Amino acid sequence: MTRLLIIGPPGAGKGTQTARICERLNVPAISTGDIFRANIKEQTELGKEAQRYTDAGNLVPDSVTNSMVRDRLAQDDVNNGFLLDGYPRTVAQVEELDSILEANGTHLDVVLLLTADNDELVKRLLGRAQDQGRTDDTEDVIRHRLDVYDQQTAPVVGVYEKRGIVTEVDGLGDIDQVTERIMAALAS
């Protein structure tokens, strides 16, 4: 069984690497963004509640996010493992995830921390913004997102470092090289 969390700054390649890791390990990706979109599309009660917040331009509260993750982790396809992406983002969510996993008789095996130099990430994200025609992703906005990530995520990583389950992998470079570094780190 492999129960993973992937974490890293915006632009580090989490989405790309998540798809590759899940394919190689034959486990489902569990992304809070995907869960939100699926619940909203299916108009579930949680989806309707989440949409009220997103339509108003507000963050979905932890209580709704936690409920969606709890529901997703109760599905049969996660019995042989999973890869979480985008959750937990706060220490409070770490505690909730611990509670969810404990109730399911499981725990996280590895927290995969993709690392990258902020200046390189800014270049990468500016390039992506230009390719996608996203005028809202300016250097100032990107640097702010990286600062928010550093402030909010450092405590989450700290919790898992104390447990000894964090594996750091350099997220910069050729996509295939990063995938191979990840797979080698998971195998060791």
N, C-alpha and C positions, 0 to 999 in steps of 0.2 A: 504494500500500500504506500502511496505517496500523497501526502497532504501538504501542499505548498502555498505560500503567499509570495507574490512578487511585488516588490516595492522599489521605487526609484523616482527621480525627479521627472518633471514634464520633459518629453523629448528624448528620454534615455532608451526608448525602444521597447517599453513594457508590452504594448499591444502586439507588436510584431513578434517578439520573443514568446509571449504567452501562447500564441497560435502554434508556433513551432514546438514548444515544450509539450503542449497538450497532445499534439499529434504523435510525438515520439514516445511519450509515456502512456498514451491512450487513456487520458483522464479528461474530464470536462473542465473548461474554463468557466469560472464564475466571476463575472464582472458586474459590479453594481450598476454601471451604466446600462449594460444589457438587461439586467433584471428590471431596472426602472422602465426602460423602453417596452419590454415584454408585458409587464403589468399594466402599463398605460394603454398599450395597444389592445390588450385583452379586456380592458376596462374592469379589472378585478377591483375589489374594495380598496386594497392597498394602492393599486394603480390610480384610482380616482383620487385618493387622498394625496398621493405624491403629485399628481397633476395640478391640484389646487395650489400647491407651493411653487412648482416650476412655472406655471402660467403667470404667477405673480412676480416671477423673477427671484424667488427666494430659494435657499437651500432646503432640501428635504430634511426634516428633523431626524435625529438618530433613532427615535422610536419607530418610525416608518421604515427606515433603512434596515434596522436590526430585524424587524419582522419579516421583511422581504428576504434577507439573508437566511434567517431561520427556516423559512419555508423552502428556500432553494436547497439548503443543506439537508433537508429531510427527504429529498427525492432519491430514488433508487440508483440513479446513475453515478452518485458520488460514493457508493459503497467501497469502490476500489481506489479512491483517491480523487483529488481535485486540485485546481490551481486558482487561488483567489487573486483578483486584480482589482484594486480600488477600495478594498475594505480589509482590515480596519484602517481608518485614517487618524483616529484619536485614541488616547489611552482608554477612554470610556468605552470605545468600540472594541478595543482589545479585550477588556473585561467581559463584554457581552459575547464576543466570539468564544472566549474561553468557556463561558456558561453554555453556549449552544453546543460546542464540541463535546464538552463533558456530558451533557444530556444525551448525546449520540454515542457516547463511549469512545470518543476519539480525541485527537489533539493534532496540532500542527507538527510536522516533521522538520520542515526547513522554511526559513524566511530568506528568500533570494533577493539580495539587495544589489540592484544595478547602480553602479556608480559612474559619474561622468563629470568632467570639468564644466563649470557653469558657462564660461566663455564659449566652449565648444557647443554646448546645448543652445545657447543664444543663437549662434550661427546656424545650427541645424533647424531650429524652430523658425527663424526668420526666412530661411530657404523654403521650408514647408509652407509657411504663410504665403510667400510669394507664389509658389507653385499652385496653391489652392485659392489664390485670390482673396486671402483673408486680410483685410486692411486693419482689423482690430488687433492683430498680433504685432504690436510695435516692440522695439527693444525694451522700452520702459515697462510695458505690460508683461512681457516675458520675464524680465528680471524680477518684477513684483511677484509673479507666480512662483518663481524659483525661491524667493525669500519666504513666501508663505509655506511652500513645501518644506523648506529647511526648518522653519519654526514649528510646524504642526507634526512633521514626520519624525524628527529627531527623537522625541520622547517615545514614540511607538517602536522605533528601531532599538532604543535603549532597553525597553522592556524585554524584547526578544534576545538582545545581546546578553542580558543577565541570565537568560535561560540557556544560552549557548547554542542557539539554533540558527544564527544568522550566517549566511554564506555570501560574501561579497564577490561580485564579478564586474569587471570593467565593461560598461555598456557601450563604449565607443569603438568604432572600427567597422569593418565589413560585417554585414548581417550574418553571414555564414560563420565567420570567425567568432562572433559573439555567441551564437548558438552553440558552437563547439566548446567554447570556454564554459558556458553554463552546464552543458551535459557532462563535461569532465568534472566540474565542481560538484555536481549532484552525485556522481559516481564515487567520489572519494569519501 
